[in-house]
Amino acid sequence: MAELPRSRGPTRAPLAVLGAAPAFETPLLTGCPNILDPAETASLIRDAMARRRLTNEGPLVRRLEEQFAAFHGVQHAVAVANATLGLQLVAAALNVSGEVIVPSFTFIGTVHALSWIGLRPVFCDISVETHTLDAARVELAVTRETGAIVGVHLWGRPCDIDGIQRVAGAHGVPVLFDAAHATGSAWQGTRLGRFGRAEVFSLHATKSINGLEGGMVTTNDDELAERVRRLRNFGFSAEGRVVSRGINAKMDEFSAAMALTNLAAFDRLSAHNSAIREAYRHGLARLPGLRLSENPAGDVPSRHYAVVEVDEASPLRRDELCRVLVAERVTPRRYFRPGCHRSPPYASEAPRHPLPVTERLSQTLMQLPTGLQMTPDDATTMVAVLGHALEEAPRVRAALAATAP
Ligand SMILES: *Cc1c(COP(=O)(O)O)cnc(C)c1O
């Protein structure tokens, strides 16, 4: 482990925000795509071109579906063009109507997907420990209009599946999970993918395992899987007859090639991200008011998200620390600011239920880069910059105030 900021003394490198050269030559991005095996990916893509089979459930998409299902220990995995369409196909396949109970503290795509097909989001607060739906608050949000409960496994952390299922069961409402962040994640030792009526994973370029764009609907329900397959491809049955309404949500072969090679290297990515998270955790533990938000033990093996909580004890606010990092050529993310309930079009209506945890976390969380773009030493450097900025808080604040954000 490299030296930590406290021990470096006052002669350490000055801060870019105070006029020094940035700490990083190459920019570091939160959500920078991981490409785990470019040579094998290119070879699979060349094969697909030689076959002239580019989409419509080609062999690579089928192989990806099999491997994803096996990886998550679930019967069916249906590849889709993205998770947004995946959520819509599941909701349509289940004939969900009326209101859907969702967290406001999620990527706007969760809520847009549902709203786009005519469902009305009812925002529900989350647990301050897990950042996922608070089942007791879900119970309070259920009405006769509730058509579904949509839990989000945020940061890959499994929702309170028992708690949510209990509420849903008592009211006869289906549960879906937005598992966009949760490739590889487990709940009480069992991989996600089989819970609720269906779960929807994202393979977008910014997610831990990516297929450029892409998503995966998983379920143990044979009939539901069949319906989602049909909806995905214009309502065509396996025999090629149109038997229902449908849309185009198919995944192409190039995306499947990328996702296959990335998924095969999941363990390598996990080990790499574990070392980065450990460097963050260790360094941040020495800084006042900052700490790495912890995952439940053993449940989030991707370690893809490094989320920092900035509390009142920090001499600088979250937004100030983000600007300090940007000056060093690091792009952190303030996910999920300001919360879906404060974003158009949802902001036009006051939330029906109080969202104190959402309000607080959307002002205090900062997501830092992980992945193959960087090393654990880079994480240590980033923490050193943050530590130095906290020590120089008055000067940093003055420098930031002199320039517009
Ligand atoms: C990325 C993301 C989505 C959307 O996934 P796409 O595959 O880009 O459509 C949905 N929900 C959450 C929580 C996400 O982070």
The ligand as an ORCA input file, in Angstrom:
! r2SCAN-3c Opt
* xyz 0 1
  C     -28.410      1.477    -16.476
  C     -29.648      1.329    -15.723
  C     -30.872      1.065    -16.341
  C     -31.044      1.090    -17.828
  O     -30.293      0.110    -18.454
  P     -30.127      0.170    -20.045
  O     -29.580     -1.190    -20.382
  O     -29.152      1.273    -20.331
  O     -31.448      0.421    -20.656
  C     -31.980      0.830    -15.553
  N     -31.904      0.870    -14.207
  C     -30.754      1.141    -13.569
  C     -30.732      1.133    -12.072
  C     -29.592      1.411    -14.309
  O     -28.472      1.731    -13.679
*
